[in-house]
Amino acid sequence: MIIDHPNRTHAAACVAAEGTRQQAVAAAIAAGGGSAVVAAAVRTAEIAFYRALRDSAIANGQQSAQFYQALRDLGTGGA
């Protein structure tokens, strides 16, 4: 994912969150345990990623609605 945002603080937080997400997904795949286990770990990583983006957007005065929607799509109800 390429992250480019005029708010440099928010952009840096997004880059860090993406790195964390990629590491968590790679670890889930490496750990194995069957497709359901891997899928659950990837979903957990995605939820953490979108929460980090949402929190950064709010803290930096940026739009956050798309992150709430992504969280709803992942079954968290937006939280």
C-alpha positions in Angstrom: 0.0 0.0 0.0 1.3 3.5 -0.9 0.4 6.1 1.7 0.7 9.7 0.7 -1.1 12.3 2.8 -0.5 16.0 3.2 -0.6 15.7 7.0 2.8 14.2 7.6 2.0 13.1 11.1 -1.0 11.2 10.0 1.0 9.8 7.0 3.7 8.5 9.3 1.2 6.8 11.6 -0.5 5.2 8.6 2.9 3.9 7.3 3.7 2.5 10.7 0.3 0.8 10.9 0.7 -0.7 7.5 4.1 -2.1 8.5 2.6 -3.6 11.6 -0.3 -5.1 9.6 2.1 -6.7 7.1 4.2 -8.2 9.8 1.1 -9.6 11.6 -0.2 -11.1 8.3 3.2 -12.6 7.5 3.4 -14.1 11.0 -0.1 -15.6 10.7 0.7 -17.2 7.4 4.0 -18.5 8.7 2.4 -20.0 11.8 -0.1 -21.9 9.7 -2.7 -23.9 11.6 -5.3 -24.2 8.8 -7.1 -21.6 6.7 -9.6 -20.7 9.4 -6.9 -19.9 11.9 -4.9 -17.9 9.4 -8.1 -16.0 8.3 -8.9 -15.1 11.9 -5.4 -13.9 12.5 -5.5 -11.8 9.3 -8.9 -10.4 10.3 -7.5 -9.4 13.7 -4.5 -7.7 12.0 -6.9 -5.8 9.7 -9.0 -4.6 12.6 -5.9 -3.3 14.5 -4.8 -1.6 11.3 -8.0 0.2 10.7 -8.3 1.2 14.3 -4.8 2.7 14.2 -5.8 4.7 11.0 -9.0 5.8 12.6 -7.3 6.9 15.8 -4.6 8.8 13.9 -7.1 10.5 11.7 -9.1 11.7 14.7 -6.0 12.8 16.6 -4.8 14.8 13.5 -8.1 16.4 12.6 -8.5 14.3 9.4 -11.6 12.5 8.0 -12.2 9.1 9.7 -15.5 7.9 8.3 -13.9 5.5 5.8 -12.1 3.7 8.7 -15.3 3.3 10.7 -16.9 1.8 7.5 -13.9 -0.6 7.1 -14.3 -1.7 10.8 -18.0 -2.3 10.2 -17.2 -4.3 7.2 -14.9 -6.4 9.4 -17.7 -7.1 11.8 -16.8 -4.8 14.7 -19.8 -2.5 14.4 -17.4 0.4 13.8 -15.6 0.2 17.1 
